[in-house]
Amino acid sequence: MSILSRPGDHGSALSQRTVSTDSALPDPDRPAEHSITTESPVIGVRCDGSSRAAMWVECPALDFVSMTSLHITGDPSADELLSTDSFALLAGMLLDQQFPMERAFAGPAKVRERFGSLDPAAIAAAEPDSFADLCATPPAVHRYGRSMAARLQALATIVVEQYGGDTARIWNEAADGPDLVKRINELPGFGAQKAKIFTALLAKQCGVAPDGWQKAVGDYSKAGYRSVADVVDEESLQKVRAFKKEQKAKAKAG
């Protein structure tokens, strides 16, 4: 089973130009503070509200097929976007660093509202300064709005050049769990830890569980509350936050 995606056919609100990068960017493996979520339904995607569904349902009006409804941002429309658009989910994970989790994963919805599209080709081709302004305008897409705008464009460029604009090919075409972690780790802004967490999120909540994923992600595969992969409601979010604080305290003491 796999999550499927078809690249969109969206226009760009900005002029096109070569994508630039920014070397002064946040550490992709530095965890962010997490905050509260609320549950919301996903329009057009049939699911049972858990990490499993009885069958795959493809919705012609959407470009994403999901086994579940994600509950991360506390904003129903932003959560719907994460649950139905593969690039939105990947971009949300990219933004989840040195920034509250629910605001990071709401970032793709802000980009779509302001830019008019989440089509990777349109984002990759956008004029860099204009796109950076768009991401940095309050309320900003991220604490480091301009730097993360460059990373979003770099990510979109990889999706276009290596995966034909179809984000879900990253996981659909992975040979196994270790290969999936490797593919994600090679993306701009994804360090080793972030690659493991995103793989765990795909496996635990989206039904993308290639052979060997548990070993590839280590402790993130275990039952418990270690990362966004384990967040399904407010209670689990608070447990993830408590775990992260405990780990930080141990690191300082150690």
Secondary structure, DSSP 8 states (H G I E B T S, - for coil): ----B-------SS-B------SS---TTS------------TT----SSS--SS----TT-SB--SS----SS-HHHHHHHHH-HHHHHHHHHH-SSS-HHHHHHHHHHHHHHHS---HHHHHHB-HHHHHHHHHSSS-SSTTHHHHHHHHHHHHHHHHHHHTT-TTHHHHT-SSHHHHHHHHHTSTT--HHHHHHHHHHHHHHSS---TTHHHHHGGGGSSS-SSGGG-SSHHHHHHHHHHHHHHHHHHHH-
